[in-house]
């Protein structure tokens, strides 16, 4: 594939994304993920304070 074909495919995908309300769909998915992860993070942090011998936060986030 040439650079012109890649650019044309990218442009066509961007036009289709915009035409089919892709921006509102992607923002809805992002907001839903944030609203799901925020309470879980609060729960994980409060749980790690109760059980300070266990490294729950490190286990969850892989640190």
Secondary structure, 3 states (H helix, E strand, C coil): CCHHHHHHHHHHHHHHHHHCCHHHHHHHHHHHHHHHHHHHHHHHHHHHHHCCCCCHHHHHHCC
